Amino acid sequence: MNSKQFSIVLFIGVIIGGLGLYLYKNQDASYKSSDQTLGKKLLGEFLVNDVAQVTIQHGTNEVNLVKQDDVWKVKERFNYPANFGEISEFVRKASELKVVQSVKVGASQFSRLELVKGDKGSNAPTQVEFKDKSGKAIKSMLLGKKHVKQSQQQDSSPFGGGGGDWPDGRYVLVGDGAQGVAVVSDPLSNVEPKPDQWLNKDFIKVEKIKSVAIASPVATNSWKVSRETETGDWQLADKKEGEDFDKGKVSGLNYALSSPSFNDVVAPDAKPEDLGFDQPTVATIETFDKSVYTVKVGKHGGDENYFINVAVAADIAKERTPGKEEKPEDKAKLDKEFNEKTAKQKEKFDKEKAYEKWTFQISKWTVDALLKDRKDLMAEKKAEAKPGDPAAKKDDPTADDKDEDEKK
């Protein structure tokens, strides 16, 4: 290449580089911030106590969280109680969101930021509306693409893939979008129109189990075990001849349903045969504090879930029986302890009684201990060794001598 050709190539390179720099700066300018709105609250004046309904929509999916008689409920789950903590935290967070960047873009750029209102496709925004008790909109916003922070750390892991980018905010349009696009410092990742996500997942809590009786659709699979104390060994009731009960195989009953949760609720008008409640497995669990839980387990609800329904009964003492040698000075203390204990029992009972009208989807592992057949509680039988087998010789010290005699 001669000097003239080199000059031409250099000139063309400068032109292309300059054009690229111009386009880059021009594009970058469309995303520059305006200091006029930085630090201001995204939703402006927002009275959180006026919020009585939250609607979250993404594409064709929608969830409506509605406050009725001071109780938040999930409309798409048959008005089952919602998680008050999750909702109140979200409303509070929304009221305090501040603009960390104001992005100057035209409507033609909304698609790349996933902020096109009414879009039902994969790049659809998440629309959030806060309404009052009359259904009137108080505030609304579109949640678009997550703002991503690029990691400065390059492959620091010895296994590769170190560093990486992570969301540190989100592009948002407020109201009719007249104020332009803002970036907030919270990606709001949990704000999704998934009804089951917003349910109050509090559930029964079975404690101090005394006995468990399982009534199986197949009578020969039924069984009952009990124990004398809270730490005692389980004993099999109605033990049959030839049964070798293995108490270790029911050790899971020590904590059965001690802290369960559920995944979803079922329509109240669901047909029993569709849930497997026409031929359920029924577990009757009695506790040392005289509570009885009747757990009806249906069939698989998909994804390793079972349908269950729970009925609760309790024999709560109404008054305390004083001890024979009880001192008068101890009476007030013992009465107070008794009243506090019974009050807690009553509160727990009333709360759990409310679950009776609902059917739940619950993970398989939660009820595994209740779904064992009677044969599953028995010790493994050792296979009988045949004459001549190594195992038979091991058990019979004279086996080698017998073999020698047979050879002779």
C-alpha positions, -999 to +999 in steps of 0.1 A: +000+000+000+015+034-011+011+066+009-018+078-012-038+047-006-030+048+031-042+084+033-075+075+016-080+046+040-071+068+070-095+095+058-124+070+054-116+056+089-118+090+104-151+097+087-167+064+098-153+068+134-167+104+136-201+093+123-201+064+148-192+088+177-219+112+166-246+085+165-234+072+199-235+106+215-269+114+199-283+081+212-267+086+246-282+121+247-317+106+245-310+088+278-295+117+297-310+127+330-327+159+339-317+171+374-351+188+378-368+155+390-339+136+406-346+127+442-383+135+440-409+109+449-420+089+418-457+090+426-458+124+443-483+129+470-496+094+478-519+087+508-513+050+514-542+047+539-566+055+510-555+024+491-582-003+492-574-021+460-542-030+441-544-043+405-514-058+389-515-068+352-490-082+328-500-093+294-532-114+298-525-121+335-541-101+362-545-101+400-567-079+421-559-075+458-590-060+475-595-048+511-629-059+525-639-053+561-603-043+568-590-077+555-570-079+523-582-107+499-572-121+466-601-118+442-587-144+417-585-169+446-621-168+456-614-139+480-591-160+501-572-138+527-541-121+512-507-116+528-512-083+546-475-079+552-466-083+516-492-059+504-486-032+530-449-034+523-454-030+486-478+000+490-454+017+514-424+010+491-443+024+461-451+056+480-415+061+488-399+053+454-377+081+443-364+090+408-328+083+405-326+090+368-350+108+344-347+094+309-355+116+279-369+093+252-397+096+228-426+071+224-407+053+197-382+042+223-408+028+248-408-006+232-371-012+239-377-002+275-408-025+277-431+004+284-457+001+257-491+003+274-515-023+262-488-046+248-497-082+255-465-098+242-433-110+259-421-074+262-453-062+278-449-039+309-464-047+343-492-022+350-499-014+386-530+006+398-538+017+433-575+024+439-596+036+468-626+018+483-649+031+455-627+017+428-614+051+418-577+052+406-554+070+430-521+063+413-509+041+385-475+032+369-460+010+343-431-011+353-408-017+323-374-033+317-351-038+346-322-015+348-290-036+349-258-027+366-227-040+348-203-058+370-167-045+371-155-079+382-145-101+353-147-139+358-133-138+394-146-173+401-122-202+396-152-221+380-159-192+355-189-170+352-178-147+380-191-111+382-221-108+359-247-082+356-276-078+380-307-056+381-304-026+403-335-006+393-363-004+368-377+019+341-410+033+350-438+054+335-462+071+358-498+079+350-502+089+313-464+091+309-464+129+304-435+132+329-414+109+308-395+078+318-379+075+352-355+050+367-360+039+403-334+021+424-356-010+432-362-036+404-395-046+421-389-082+411-417-096+433-445-074+418-461-100+396-498-109+387-495-144+403-525-149+427-509-177+447-479-155+454-501-130+473-520-155+495-516-155+533-497-188+537-503-191+574-517-226+582-523-252+609-496-261+633-499-295+649-479-299+681-473-326+707-487-355+688-501-384+708-516-407+682-520-410+644-547-432+628-547-436+591-578-448+573-569-459+538-593-464+509-578-500+510-587-513+544-556-535+547-534-505+544-548-487+574-529-484+607-527-466+640-497-457+662-496-439+696-472-431+724-474-425+761-453-394+763-442-366+739-407-382+737-418-418+739-415-446+713-443-452+689-464-483+693-485-500+667-521-507+677-538-540+668-505-556+659-511-587+639-493-621+641-461-620+621-458-582+619-425-568+630-432-531+636-402-508+629-407-477+650-380-459+630-402-459+600-427-436+617-402-412+632-414-386+607-447-384+627-428-366+655-431-334+634-459-342+610-477-310+600-457-291+627-450-262+604-467-268+570-475-243+544-496-246+512-490-237+476-525-227+465-562-229+473-589-247+453-623-234+441-649-240+469-673-255+444-648-281+431-663-316+428-651-342+454-643-368+427-621-343+409-600-338+441-600-375+451-622-368+481-646-395+470-619-421+481-595-401+504-569-412+528-580-398+562-555-391+590-569-385+625-542-369+646-547-365+684-524-343+705-515-343+742-533-310+746-566-326+736-568-313+700-579-335+671-570-328+635-589-347+608-568-344+576-584-356+544-559-363+516-571-365+480-551-372+448-523-354+431-530-319+421-502-318+396-465-308+402-463-332+431-491-315+450-519-332+469-554-318+477-561-317+514-589-305+537-585-301+575-611-302+603-601-292+638-616-300+672-603-291+707-613-298+743-601-266+760-605-266+798-628-238+810-615-237+846-586-249+866-588-277+892-567-266+922-542-291+936-549-309+969-520-292+987-521-259+968-512-229+989-534-198+988-504-176+978-498-198+947-534-196+935-532-162+918-500-172+899-514-206+888-547-190+878-529-165+857-508-191+840-539-212+833-558-183+818-529-173+796-525-209+783-561-214+776-564-180+759-536-190+735-552-224+729-585-207+721-569-182+697-550-210+679-582-231+677-603-202+663-576-194+637-573-230+625-610-237+626-614-211+598-594-233+574-620-260+574-641-244+546-611-244+522-593-271+502-556-266+497-528-278+474-499-289+495-465-303+486-461-341+487-432-340+512-455-323+537-479-353+539-455-381+530-455-394+566-493-398+565-494-417+532-475-449+542-493-482+538-493-506+568-466-528+552-443-498+549-441-497+588-427-531+591-390-541+594-374-556+563-375-594+563-341-611+558-340-634+528-337-671+538-303-685+528-304-717+507-282-747+516-248-743+500-251-705+499-222-685+514-247-669+537-258-703+550-222-714+557-216-682+576-245-689+599-236-726+603-201-732+617-203-769+608-211-763+572-175-769+559-173-802+578-206-813+563-193-805+528-162-826+535-183-856+547-205-853+516-174-855+494-162-886+511 
